[in-house]
Amino acid sequence: LPQLGLHLPPRLTQQPWHLLYCTARDGFSLRTLYRRGGQARSPALLLIRDTEAQAFGAFSASTIHCSNGFYGTGETFLFSFSPELKVFRWTGRNNFFVKGDVNLLMVGGGSGRFGLWLDEDLHHGGSHPCETFDNETLSPREEFCVQDLEVWGLA
């Protein structure tokens, strides 16, 4: 995680992070992820390792929660370690930052493609280039299986 620190908003670089949710401890459930998501308006770091040992994720300036529409700010970004860190920042083309409902968590969008999505049991997800972040596919495959998933929040 130290490499990611350089890409976080400056106000957060000295803050302590703590583990809010992890599949190893809390099981595979999007509902549980929302429940354990931390205080409102507290930034969140979503870390995923897929079954091919590729690590990637998203930074959200606000808690990851259930919503009717997209939320978040231009501080949101996607990243992957493949093998070195790549960060995909907001392009300004749309405001499709984060949207979560009981069946799906989405980060980034445009033209029906999501930069990152996860299903309700957190076992399956996908990544496509999207207008919000102009990102590459974060995982070696456009659809992936989740090995581990963690959400870190600010203490």
Salt bridges, closest charged atoms under 4 A:
ASP26 OD1 - ARG25 NE 3.06
ASP26 OD2 - ARG36 NE 3.54
GLU52 OE2 - ARG141 NE 2.28
GLU75 OE2 - ARG11 NH1 2.70
ASP119 OD2 - HIS124 ND1 3.40
ASP134 OD2 - ARG93 NH2 3.90
GLU136 OE1 - LYS86 NZ 3.10
GLU142 OE1 - HIS128 ND1 3.50
ASP148 OD2 - ARG49 NH2 2.67
